[in-house]
Amino acid sequence: MRAIRIAVMLLIVGAAAFAQSDAQKVLDTFKSMAGTWTGKSPRGETAEVTYRVLAGGTTVMAESKLGGEQMTSMFYVDGDHLRMTHFCPSNNQPRMQATISGDGKSVLFDFVDATNLAGPQAGHMHRALYVFHDPEHYSEEWTWKQEGKETRMHFDMQRAK
């Protein structure tokens, strides 16, 4: 009887070890987006984002042209957290941590810290919201923060044909 209980416990522990974290599930969503996406803002600004899976599938890179600005973001799992490092044309690199919705259809990245940031009032990307609508459509909304003022940029994206 004791051997059966130990075997059952090992099966339960083993199954838990193989269960994907929410962070890994959302990283897998970003992986599924590999390729080029195009879109527009409500003001008609164009956007193009190319996603690439790197480092043996542990990282996703997004190279973006949003409203005329070029930037790069790296998405990766750190423990149980999904994180993003954003490489900005303003020459700083905000690091953000994700809050994932219960259904996994949206992820909000919030500022944690930054490298090369002159000070807390200096302009930087402070937040990014991704909403996954279906395999061919998503939206992203970026929040720029400078001297306490926030400016939002929203883009509706679709997979390029």
N, C-alpha and C positions, 0 to 999 in steps of 0.2 A: 504494500500500500504506500509506503514511504517513497519508493522508487517512482510510483505513478505520480505522486504529488510533485516530486522534484522535476519529472519530465514535463508536466503541465506548466509549472512555473518557468522552466527554461523556454518553452514554446511561447509563453506570454511575453517574457522579457525579449526574446528574439524578434517577435513580431513588432514590439514597440521600437526596437532598434532600427528596423527597416522602414518604419512609417516615416513619410516625408514631412518635414516641418513646413509650416505655412510659408516661411521665407524661401525654402527650396522650391515649393510649388510656384510661387510668383517668379522666381528666377527662371523656372522652366517656361513660364508664359513669355518672358522676355526672349528666351532662346527660340521659341516658336515664331518669333517676329523677325528672325534673320531675313535680311533683304532690305529693299528700299521702300519707303513710305512717303507719300506726298500729302499735303493738306494746305489749309488756309485758316487764317484768323478771322474773327467776325469783321475786322476792318479791311480784309482782303489781302493781308500780308501772306506771302507764300512760305511754305515750310517743306523741307526735305530731310528725312532722317534715314540713315542706313545703320542697321543693326548687324553686328558680327559676333559670333560665339568664339571665345578665345580660351586659352590656357586649359585645354582638355575639358571644356564645358563648364569650368568653374566661374567664368566671367563673361559678361555681355558688354560689348562696347557699342555706344550709340554716337555716331558722328552726325551732327545736326547743323542745318542752316535754317535758323528760325528768324523770320523777319529781318533778314540781311546779316545776321550775326552767325559766325561759325563757332561751334563749341563741341566738346566731347564729354560724354558721361560714361562711367564704368559702374556696372551693377554686379554685386557679389554677395555671397552669404558669409557672415562672420558669426560663428556659433549659431544661435537661434535667430539672428537678426539679418534682415536684408538691408544692405547699405548701398549708398551711391557716393562716388566721388565725382564732382563736376569740375571740369577744366574749362574755365571761362575766359573769354577775350579780355576781361578786365584784369587778367593776370593773377587771379587768386583761385584757390581750389577748395570750395566748400565741401565738407563731408556731411552726409545726411543719413538719417536712419528712418526706416520705413515703419509705418503703421498700416497694417493690412486689414481690409474689410473682412467681415465674417464669411462672405461668399467668395472672397478672392478676386472680385471684379474691379476693385479699385485699390490703389496703394498711394499713400501720402508720405512723401519724404520730407522730413523736417531737419533744419540746420542743427548740427551738433557742434562743429567747429570748422576752422578753415586754416589752410596753410597760406602763407604769403598775403594775409589780410592786414592792411595797414592799421586798422583799429575797428572797434565794434560799430562805428558809424559809417565806415567805408562801404561803398556799393558792392553787393554780392547777391548771388542767387540764394534765397533763404528757404524756399519751399518748392516742391514739384509734386503735382497730383497727376496720376495716370488712371484713366478709366478705360477698361477693356470692354468694348461693346460686343464684338464678335470677332472671329478670326481674321476678318478683313478690315475692321474699323476700331479705332481707339481715339481717345483725346488726351492731350497733355496740357496742363496749365502751370506755368512757371511764375513764381513770385520773386521779384527783384526788391531788395531792401537797401535803402540808403538814407542815412540821417533820420531814421525812424519812420520814413515814408515807404509804403509798399506799392508796387506797380505790378499788375498781373497781365500776363500774355497767355491767351488761350488758342490752341490749335486743334482742329478736327482733322484726323489723319485717316488715310486709307492706303491699303497695300498697292504699290505701283504694279501696273499690268506689264 
